[in-house]
């Protein structure tokens, strides 16, 4: 309830809240059927998975979306790189973005790590931490839900490093 009151007060003041979170796109190969001989079953015994792709998204209260795709597991180092690059992009858009902007992060371990907290202070970013797995309080989760409903690799392009 305290979180909701804080968010409503910030939004009432016209603050810009940028919700940042990550997800992984575990399967880019959606085949679950195979060519078969007459009389054989058409289903595959296991679903083939291609290389995993990780997405970090930042969605602001104005509907702007900032994305990063990697083939690395998200950890403190990857989050630090994303936050640094996001701050650079926001500074290019407006030098005063820090005056009215808050980063909303859930309480994932690498969001609240000592390194990330220090880096956010260094960047001069005000931060709000919601509860872990508080999907209803994280608008970026709606984007992830929508995105994952689509076939985002219709040409079945390889996603591996080779």
Secondary structure, 3 states (H helix, E strand, C coil): CHHHHHHHHHHHCCCEEEEEEEEEECCCCCCCECCCCCCCCCECCCCCCCCCEEEEEEEECCCCEEEEEECCCCCHHHHHHHHHHHHHHHHHHCCCHHHCEEEEECCCCCCCCHHHHHHHHHHCCEEEECCCCCHHHCHHHHHHHHHHHCCCCCCCCCCCCC
